[in-house]
Amino acid sequence: MAKIANVDLGDFPLLLAPMEDVSDPPFRALCKEQG
């Protein structure tokens, strides 16, 4: 089970982190929309 600080990420964590100059604006907008 993965944890970051006191946040439990479950057994199969999936983190989406948009990176400037790497991912495109539609991907970053989708990440923002989905929380």
C-alpha positions as CSV (number, residue, x, y, z in Angstrom):
1,M,0.0,0.0,0.0
2,A,1.5,3.4,-1.0
3,K,1.3,6.5,1.1
4,I,2.4,10.1,0.7
5,A,2.6,11.8,4.1
6,N,-0.8,10.9,5.7
7,V,-2.6,10.2,2.3
8,D,-3.3,6.6,1.5
9,L,-3.0,5.9,-2.2
10,G,-4.4,2.3,-2.1
11,D,-2.8,-0.8,-3.6
12,F,-2.5,0.4,-7.2
13,P,-1.9,4.2,-7.1
14,L,-2.2,6.1,-10.3
15,L,-0.9,9.7,-10.2
16,L,-1.3,12.0,-13.1
17,A,1.1,15.0,-13.0
18,P,1.1,17.4,-15.9
19,M,4.6,18.7,-16.6
20,E,5.2,22.0,-18.3
21,D,6.8,21.6,-21.8
22,V,6.2,17.8,-21.7
23,S,2.4,17.3,-21.7
24,D,0.0,19.3,-23.8
25,P,-2.7,21.7,-22.7
26,P,-5.6,19.4,-23.3
27,F,-4.0,16.8,-21.0
28,R,-3.4,19.4,-18.3
29,A,-7.0,20.6,-18.6
30,L,-8.3,17.0,-18.2
31,C,-6.2,16.5,-15.1
32,K,-7.5,19.7,-13.6
33,E,-11.1,18.8,-14.5
34,Q,-10.8,15.3,-12.9
35,G,-9.2,16.6,-9.7
